[in-house]
């Protein structure tokens, strides 16, 4: 089982994302390097502010949230962590 973190944007997400983007990307890289973040990225073109990330555990997703500059900086207005049963897992 994997866990999908869904981010939903605040009204002023674009300006805030620019302000907090470097810290957010560094945190993404840290969790990816640890092997607990498998995939992450925004949805839509042009960007709507919605994004998904796939983690190996709910604990890893919660830990990520607890220190993510996008959460602390108000880039996202709400989020949800959902269990995901990957059908074609290796």
N, C-alpha and C positions, 0 to 999 in steps of 0.2 A: 504494500500500500504506500502511496505517496500522498502529499498534501499540497493543495493548490491555494496560494494566497492571492486573493483578489483585492486590488486597490481601486477605490473610487475617488475621483478628484474633488478638491475644494473648488469654489467658484474662481479663485484667482490662481489656479494651479500652475499656469505657465510661468508667470513671473516668479512664483515661489520655487518652482522646479529649477529654474535657472540659478537661483540663489543657493539652493541646497543640493544641486546635482552632483558636485564633486564628492561630497561626503557620502551620498547615497550610492554612487557608483563604487566607491572604495569599499563600502560595506557589502555590496553585492559580490565584489571580487573576493573579499575575505571569506565569505560563506561558500563561494564556489571553490576556492582553493582548499577549504576544509573538506570538501566533498559532500556537503549537506544541501547545497543549492544546485539543482540540476539545470534549470532553465529559467530565464526571466526576460521580460520585455513588455513594451507598451502595445496596446491594441489600436487598431484603426489608422487610417491615413486620410486626412491629416490627424495628428494625435488628439484624442479626446480626453486624455488624462487617465484613462483606465489602463490597468496593467495586470499581468499575471506573473507569478513565480511558482516554481515547482520545487518542493523540498522533500527530503527523505524522511522527515518525521514532523509531527506536530510541534514537538519541543523546539526543533530548529527554526520553524516558522515563527513561533512565539518569541524566541530569542532574537531573531532578526527584527521583528516589530518593535521590541523593547528598546532598541538602540538606533532605529533607522531615522536619519535626519529628515526624511520625507514625512514621517509621522510626527516627530517633534516640531518640525517647522510648518506644519499645517498644509502641506502639499496635498495630502489625502484627507478627505473628510470622514471616510469610513472604510473598513476592510472586513474581510471574512476569510477564515481558513476552512477549507472543505476537504474531506478525505476523497481520494481519487483512486479508483481501482483500475490500474493500467492493464488493459486487455492483452496487448501485444508485447509485454515485458519480456526481455531476453531471459 
